[in-house]
């Protein structure tokens, strides 16, 4: 099960479990869409992995 972290690791923007703005890598490093697209060049600074949009959770 995904950890569903609630903060961008770069700018500290908060997310909810239904947020459209959260992106994760395969290690669940979590960043917001703005940081992923405009600051991180779509590459995780922690592991070098690519980002995918984080799925939403209903509960």
C-alpha atoms as one frame of an Amber mdcrd trajectory, in Angstrom:
protein
   0.000   0.000   0.000   1.267   3.481  -0.836   2.279   5.671   2.061   0.393
   8.703   0.585   2.703  11.360   2.022   1.042  14.726   2.434   3.908  17.168
   1.663   6.014  18.062  -1.355   9.593  17.226  -0.392  10.835  20.352  -2.171
   8.436  23.256  -1.476   6.383  21.685   1.362   3.039  22.164  -0.388   0.386
  20.030   1.325  -1.694  17.331  -0.387  -4.845  15.431   0.464  -5.394  11.757
  -0.380  -7.440  12.853  -3.427  -5.009  15.502  -4.686  -4.378  15.806  -8.445
  -1.108  17.639  -7.790   1.020  14.871  -6.217   3.693  12.934  -8.126   5.762
   9.999  -6.873   8.777   7.955  -7.962   9.161   4.208  -7.431  10.434   4.824
  -3.871   7.377   7.016  -3.114   9.396  10.232  -2.948   6.604  12.792  -3.235
   6.643  16.149  -5.015   4.070  18.589  -6.379   3.387  19.035 -10.080   5.066
  22.461 -10.199   8.315  21.176  -8.684   8.339  18.044 -10.881   7.786  19.952
 -14.118   9.579  23.245 -13.468  12.338  22.593 -10.942  13.265  18.900 -11.033
  13.162  18.211 -14.794  10.837  15.237 -14.124  13.660  13.336 -12.367  13.661
  12.478  -8.656  16.566  14.235  -6.887  16.702  11.463  -4.263  16.959   8.358
  -6.443  17.153   9.539 -10.061  13.880   7.817 -10.926  11.060   9.115 -13.074
   7.825  10.508 -11.673   4.281   9.307 -12.158   1.066  10.953 -11.052   0.130
   9.557  -7.657  -3.174   7.646  -7.636  -6.066   8.938  -5.555  -7.438   7.125
  -2.524 -11.076   7.366  -1.480 -10.482   6.712   2.214
